[in-house]
Amino acid sequence: MSISTLKESDFATWSELWRKYLLHDGITNMPEQQYQGSFARIIDENGDIYGLVVRDPEDPTKILGLSHFVLQPSVRTEKPYAHMSDLFVDASARRKGYGRKLIMATAEAASQMGCSRLSWIMEKNNEEAKKLYEMVAGPSTHDLYRMPL
């Protein structure tokens, strides 16, 4: 198992896993150009979205998990915050510690970028994820609200 950034040749395997994640969230109608555009932003060294993936130890071209994150300025500190917008491990690769390793690798990457905090959102009823998140980050005292614009 290795964790790395994405490269151009990863598009097919990344988009396959990304589609599984979106399906898990009930999203089935994302236009193909959105997959291509998001991937282009992730692999662009000057892009505004960052991505890390877990690679299969048997076949490094196969992606088993992913993390996407963005940087955001804060009025509370001069250092930016990092927000992990997506974390997903394929069902076939769960319970092997890959989610935890992705979180820790994302935190390390964000720290190296000068961030002072990493945050992410969890589905309310995802008790398995909550156990992991509380182990690595402690309990959360906040809820998230979204208002469509």
Buried (B, 14 or more C-beta within 10 A) or exposed (E): BEBBEBEEEBBEBBBEBBBBBBEEEEEEEEEEEEBEEBBEBBBEEEBEBBBBBBBBEEEEEBBBBBBBBBBEEEEEEEBBBBBBBBBBBBEEBEEBBBBBBBBBBBBEBBBEEEBBBBBBBBEEEEEEBBEBBEEEBEEBEEEEEEEEE
